[in-house]
Amino acid sequence: MTLITVKIAAKQLGISTKRVSKLCNEGTIKAERAGARVYIIDPDSLAEYKQSESRKHTPHTFSPGRPPKKSKR
């Protein structure tokens, strides 16, 4: 298995390295510490995170609901 650095993950996700490190620290992205401030990221975990984020930004179909009430004039 090829492991991914924070810098590469940040480029793939289009976010900062600080944000990737925070996601690793929170456990949102599975990673192992390779030093005091260094993470090695599991590619499967990164793919899962990408998938979950893409679902959040997928446009939803519009449901118009009830038409507006007519004004009393």
Secondary structure per residue as TSV (DSSP state, phi and psi in degrees):
chain	resnum	aa	ss	phi	psi
A	1	M	-	360.0	135.2
A	2	T	-	-89.8	128.9
A	3	L	-	-96.6	156.1
A	4	I	E	-117.0	141.0
A	5	T	E	-83.4	164.6
A	6	V	H	-61.0	-40.0
A	7	K	H	-63.2	-44.3
A	8	I	H	-67.2	-42.2
A	9	A	H	-61.1	-41.2
A	10	A	H	-61.6	-42.2
A	11	K	H	-63.9	-43.3
A	12	Q	H	-64.5	-36.0
A	13	L	H	-88.6	-16.8
A	14	G	T	74.9	30.5
A	15	I	S	-128.7	173.9
A	16	S	-	-76.2	159.7
A	17	T	H	-66.1	-32.1
A	18	K	H	-62.4	-42.9
A	19	R	H	-64.5	-41.4
A	20	V	H	-62.5	-44.7
A	21	S	H	-60.6	-39.7
A	22	K	H	-64.8	-42.6
A	23	L	H	-62.8	-37.3
A	24	C	H	-67.2	-44.5
A	25	N	H	-62.4	-38.1
A	26	E	H	-74.0	-19.0
A	27	G	T	90.6	4.9
A	28	T	S	-66.2	-39.5
A	29	I	S	-112.4	127.0
A	30	K	-	-74.6	128.5
A	31	A	E	-154.2	159.8
A	32	E	E	-113.5	144.4
A	33	R	E	-77.0	134.5
A	34	A	S	-116.1	10.3
A	35	G	S	172.6	-173.9
A	36	A	S	-60.0	-42.7
A	37	R	S	-129.8	29.1
A	38	V	-	-121.7	130.7
A	39	Y	E	-116.7	144.5
A	40	I	E	-114.3	121.0
A	41	I	E	-98.5	138.4
A	42	D	-	-74.4	123.4
A	43	P	H	-60.5	-34.1
A	44	D	H	-65.4	-39.7
A	45	S	H	-65.3	-39.3
A	46	L	H	-63.9	-41.9
A	47	A	H	-63.3	-40.5
A	48	E	H	-63.4	-41.4
A	49	Y	H	-64.2	-44.2
A	50	K	H	-57.8	-45.0
A	51	Q	H	-62.5	-44.4
A	52	S	H	-66.5	-36.6
A	53	E	H	-70.5	-36.1
A	54	S	H	-67.9	-31.5
A	55	R	H	-67.8	-33.7
A	56	K	H	-66.1	-29.6
A	57	H	T	-104.4	10.0
A	58	T	S	-77.6	128.3
A	59	P	-	-64.2	139.3
A	60	H	-	-92.3	155.7
A	61	T	-	-71.9	145.7
A	62	F	-	-86.3	130.1
A	63	S	-	-113.5	109.9
A	64	P	-	-66.0	-26.8
A	65	G	-	71.4	-149.0
A	66	R	S	-80.6	147.1
A	67	P	-	-70.8	156.6
A	68	P	-	-65.6	151.8
A	69	K	-	-70.3	147.8
A	70	K	-	-79.3	141.0
A	71	S	-	-75.5	150.1
A	72	K	-	-91.4	105.5
A	73	R	-	-129.1	360.0
